[in-house]
Amino acid sequence: QRHNKENKHVTRFLSTRISNNEFKILVEAIREEGMMTVCTPFDEDSVDLIQEHGIEVIKIASSCADDWPLIQKIAATGKPVIASTGGLVLHEIDNLYSYLSHRLEQVAILHCLSIYPAPEEKLNLSIIRALAERYPDVVIGYSGHEEPDNTDIIKAAVALGARIFERHVGIGTGEIMLNSYSLSPEQTGKWVKAAISARTVMGSDVKVPDAEERKSLALLKRGVFARHAIHKGQTIKHEDVYFAFPVLEDQLTSGEFGRVRARYTASRSYKADEPLFEQWGLDTYHKIRQIIHKAKGILEENKIVIGNSYEIELSHHYGIEQFDKFGCLLINIVNREYCKKIIIVFPGQHHPEQKHMKKEETFHLLQGELVIYINGIERVMKKGDIQIIERGVLHSFHTVSGAVLEEISTSHLVDDSFYTDPLISEQDPMQRKTLIERF
């Protein structure tokens, strides 16, 4: 087939063929620059050459993503693998992912459109997000073949969750021009800068208002002023005040004054038109509402649907004021001869040690990480792990980052929880619980 004129790649590959010694020189040059070596083999002999030179990572090209003799040879090396998926449908990617992830510790899947150059309207970059959701335990990336000066595509790929990026890079000569999908070194620099810029812009998924942002917004808020004289000890009502711009530092704002169930008693007397400086802490109602809103957000983020028939139970062993440190939120879904609950343990929460004498239960960790103690023996549970707790077994748990678990058990009985801490065990069970019908 060396003289096959119908397949343009035959002539091209023959023209760029290098010897094993020249290949070794390339590998050594990469290492001298302090970079990791990655190589794409197209046959089994090339995998042997990769092994011979100790190349760290193997790349599977889209054209080889269903070449199972080659894939088996690659997986047998035990090396980290990056696999492009151009031309594959979803069930074929499932096959590739399943085979590699069962055999290798490090696997990455790249979305790719194997058209050279790749037209923008066919890129379907949303597949990046779909792959990240379908294969959450591997790194998802993007292998691009779009027009070389386009730096918008890489930004979109970053925003959609890609973490590994690949492009063809070359250097033109007097005799050889770069093809229409390969980047020059200058274009590569701009492409990399665009990716870094996108990562910077994406930032964190934790919503923490910036101090400068708060200061800027404070200049636009309205303050609370006395409509007429207000005496010390007087309950401040809406008709006693008015709202005006701007607000002074530490002055009560219209938003704070108007919160649901907010109540203010004047700590001193105020003259008409004087700004009010009062403080009010959250009451139990607001505390519980914050907990419920946080729990709903966790369920939504993790796509856990509980339906319309359930009961919410806040377990606060040392009082609602200590809920952030001790307790959990339980969603009671079924309680017959069998019982099913969803348990949300918020970041930093501990559940005190207890045992059940009539109930046997199984914990299935749906999300997060949970440190559980069974008769004093520690076990770190990861997503998907299962823990059986037999009758009479002491158990407690805590989490640093938060956890969601499913509890499946025999019937739940109100008088079947025995805590080792007498401060809890001597309470009436309903003293340490708040029941809520619905979210």
DOVOSE-639096 format. One line per 10 residues: number of its first residue (from 0); for each residue z, y, x of C-alpha. Coordinates in steps of 0.5 Angstrom, whole numbers, plus 2048, in hexadecimal, padded with zeros to 3 digits. Example, Ala and Ser with C-alpha at 12.3 -4.5 7.8 and 13.67 -1.06 7.14 Angstrom:
2
0) 810,7F7,819  80E,7FE,81B
end
This chain:
439
0) 800,800,800  800,805,806  7F9,807,804  7FB,808,7FD  7F7,80F,7FB  7F9,80F,7F4  801,810,7F6  802,817,7F9  809,815,7FC  806,80F,800
10) 802,814,805  808,819,805  80D,814,807  809,811,80C  807,818,80F  80F,81A,80F  811,813,812  816,813,818  819,80E,81C  820,80B,81C
20) 821,80F,822  81F,815,81F  823,814,819  829,813,81E  828,81A,821  828,81D,81A  82E,81A,818  831,81C,81E  82F,823,81D  832,824,816
30) 839,821,819  838,826,81F  838,82C,81A  83E,829,817  83B,827,810  83C,820,80C  836,81B,80D  832,819,806  82C,815,806  827,812,800
40) 825,80B,802  81F,809,7FE  81F,801,800  825,7FC,803  823,7FD,80A  824,805,80A  82B,803,807  82C,7FF,80D  82A,805,811  82F,809,80E
50) 835,804,80F  832,804,817  833,80B,817  83A,80C,814  837,811,80E  83C,813,80A  839,813,803  833,810,800  82F,814,7FB  82B,810,7F5
60) 824,813,7F4  822,814,7EC  81C,80F,7EE  821,80A,7F0  827,80B,7EB  824,804,7E7  822,800,7EE  828,7FB,7ED  827,7F7,7F3  827,7FE,7F7
70) 82D,800,7F3  831,7FA,7F4  830,7FA,7FC  832,802,7FC  838,800,7F8  83A,7FA,7FD  83B,7FF,802  841,802,7FF  83F,809,801  83F,80F,7FC
80) 839,810,7F8  836,816,7F5  830,813,7EF  82B,818,7EC  829,816,7E5  822,819,7E4  81E,815,7DF  824,811,7DD  826,811,7D5  82E,811,7D4
90) 82F,809,7D3  82B,808,7DA  830,80D,7DD  836,809,7DA  833,803,7DD  833,807,7E4  83A,80A,7E3  83D,804,7E1  83A,800,7E7  83C,805,7EC
100) 843,807,7E9  845,800,7E9  843,7FF,7F0  845,805,7F4  84A,80A,7F4  846,810,7F5  840,811,7F0  83C,818,7EE  837,818,7E9  831,81E,7E9
110) 82D,820,7E4  826,821,7E6  81F,823,7E3  81A,81F,7E8  814,824,7E6  812,827,7ED  813,82D,7EC  817,82D,7E5  816,831,7E0  81C,835,7DD
120) 81A,833,7D6  81B,82C,7D7  821,82C,7DC  826,82A,7D6  82C,82D,7DA  831,82B,7D4  831,824,7D6  835,826,7DC  83B,827,7D7  839,821,7D3
130) 83A,81D,7DA  840,820,7DC  843,81E,7D5  840,817,7D5  843,816,7DC  849,81A,7DD  84B,816,7E3  845,817,7E8  842,81D,7EB  83C,820,7E7
140) 837,824,7EB  830,827,7EA  82A,825,7EE  825,82B,7ED  81D,82C,7EE  81C,832,7EB  818,838,7EE  81B,83A,7F5  81D,841,7F3  821,840,7ED
150) 828,840,7EE  82A,841,7E6  82A,839,7E5  82F,838,7EA  834,83D,7E7  833,839,7E0  834,832,7E4  83A,835,7E7  83D,837,7E0  83B,831,7DC
160) 83F,82D,7E1  83B,82B,7E7  83F,82A,7ED  839,827,7F2  833,82A,7F3  82C,828,7F6  826,82B,7F8  820,82A,7FD  820,82E,803  81A,82F,808
170) 817,834,80D  810,836,80D  80C,836,813  805,839,815  802,832,812  806,830,80D  808,834,807  80F,832,803  80D,82F,7FC  80F,833,7F6
180) 816,830,7F5  819,830,7FC  81D,836,7FE  81C,839,805  823,83B,809  823,842,806  822,83F,7FF  828,83A,800  82C,83F,802  82B,843,7FC
190) 82C,83D,7F8  833,83B,7FB  835,842,7FA  833,842,7F3  837,83B,7F2  83D,83E,7F5  83D,845,7F1  83D,840,7EB  843,83D,7ED  847,843,7EE
200) 845,846,7E7  847,83F,7E4  84E,840,7E7  853,83C,7E3  854,839,7DC  85B,83B,7DC  85B,842,7D8  860,846,7DC  85F,84E,7DA  85E,852,7E1
210) 864,857,7E2  85E,85C,7E3  85B,85A,7DC  862,85B,7D9  863,862,7DC  85C,864,7D9  85D,861,7D2  864,865,7D2  861,86B,7D2  85D,86A,7CC
220) 863,867,7C8  867,86B,7C2  86E,86C,7C3  873,86D,7BD  876,873,7BC  87C,875,7B7  879,878,7B0  880,87C,7AF  887,87B,7B2  889,874,7B3
230) 891,872,7B4  894,86D,7B9  895,867,7B6  88F,868,7B0  88A,863,7AF  884,866,7B0  87E,865,7AB  877,866,7AB  878,86D,7A7  87D,86F,7AC
240) 877,870,7B1  870,871,7B3  86B,86F,7B8  868,874,7BD  864,874,7C4  866,873,7C9  86C,86F,7CB  871,870,7D0  873,86B,7D5  878,866,7D2
250) 877,86A,7CB  877,865,7C5  870,864,7C3  86C,863,7BC  86B,85C,7BE  872,85A,7BF  875,85E,7B9  870,85B,7B5  871,853,7B7  872,84F,7B1
260) 87A,84E,7B0  87B,854,7B5  882,857,7B4  884,85D,7B7  88B,860,7B7  88C,867,7BB  890,867,7C1  891,86E,7C1  88F,874,7BD  888,877,7BD
270) 886,87E,7BB  87F,87F,7B7  879,87E,7BB  87D,87B,7C0  87A,874,7C4  87E,86E,7C2  880,869,7C8  883,863,7C5  883,85C,7C7  882,855,7C2
280) 882,84E,7C4  87E,849,7C1  882,845,7BC  882,83E,7BA  87C,83F,7B5  878,842,7BB  87A,83D,7C0  878,837,7BB  871,83A,7BA  86F,83B,7C1
290) 871,834,7C2  86C,832,7BC  867,836,7BF  867,833,7C6  867,82C,7C3  861,82E,7BF  85D,830,7C5  85F,82A,7C9  85C,826,7C3  856,82A,7C3
300) 855,82A,7CA  855,822,7CB  851,821,7C4  857,81D,7C1  856,81D,7BA  85C,81C,7B6  859,81C,7AF  85D,81F,7A8  863,81A,7A7  868,81B,7AC
310) 86F,81F,7AE  871,823,7B3  878,822,7B7  87B,826,7BC  880,822,7C0  884,827,7C4  88A,823,7C7  88E,829,7C9  88C,82E,7C4  885,832,7C3
320) 887,837,7C8  887,832,7CD  880,82F,7CA  87C,831,7D0  880,82C,7D5  883,827,7D0  87F,824,7CA  878,822,7C8  874,823,7C2  872,81D,7BE
330) 86D,81C,7B8  86F,816,7B4  868,813,7B1  86A,80D,7AE  871,809,7AD  871,803,7A9  873,7FC,7AC  86F,7FF,7B2  86F,806,7B5  86A,80B,7B8
340) 86C,812,7BB  869,817,7C0  86E,81A,7C5  86C,820,7C8  871,821,7CE  870,829,7D1  86F,82A,7D8  876,82A,7DB  87A,826,7D6  87F,821,7D6
350) 880,81B,7D1  887,819,7D2  889,812,7D3  88A,80D,7CD  889,806,7CA  887,803,7C3  88A,7FD,7C1  885,7FB,7BB  87F,7FF,7BD  87A,7FC,7C2
360) 875,801,7C5  86F,802,7C9  86D,809,7CC  865,80A,7CE  864,810,7D2  85E,814,7CF  85E,81A,7D3  862,81D,7D9  867,819,7DE  86E,817,7DC
370) 874,814,7E0  877,80F,7DC  87E,80B,7DE  87F,804,7DB  886,802,7DC  886,807,7E2  880,805,7E5  87B,80A,7E6  874,80A,7E4  86E,80F,7E5
380) 869,80E,7DF  862,811,7DF  85D,812,7DA  85C,80B,7D6  862,808,7D9  866,803,7D4  86E,802,7D4  872,7FD,7D0  879,7FF,7CE  87D,7F9,7CB
390) 883,7F9,7C7  889,7FB,7CB  885,7FE,7D1  888,805,7D3  882,80A,7D4  881,811,7D6  87B,815,7D8  879,81C,7DA  872,820,7DC  870,825,7E1
400) 869,827,7DE  86A,825,7D7  868,81E,7D4  866,81B,7CD  867,814,7CB  867,80F,7C5  86D,80B,7C3  86B,805,7BF  872,801,7BD  875,7FD,7B8
410) 878,802,7B2  87C,808,7B4  883,808,7B2  887,80F,7B2  88E,80B,7B5  88A,807,7BA  88A,80C,7C0  890,80C,7C5  891,811,7CA  895,810,7D0
420) 897,817,7D0  89D,818,7CC  89B,81F,7CA  895,81D,7C7  897,816,7C4  89D,81A,7C0  898,81E,7BD  896,81D,7B6  88E,81B,7B7  88C,820,7B3
430) 890,825,7B7  88B,824,7BD  885,824,7B8  880,829,7B5  87C,826,7AF  875,82A,7AE  870,827,7A8  86A,82A,7AB  867,82D,7B1
end
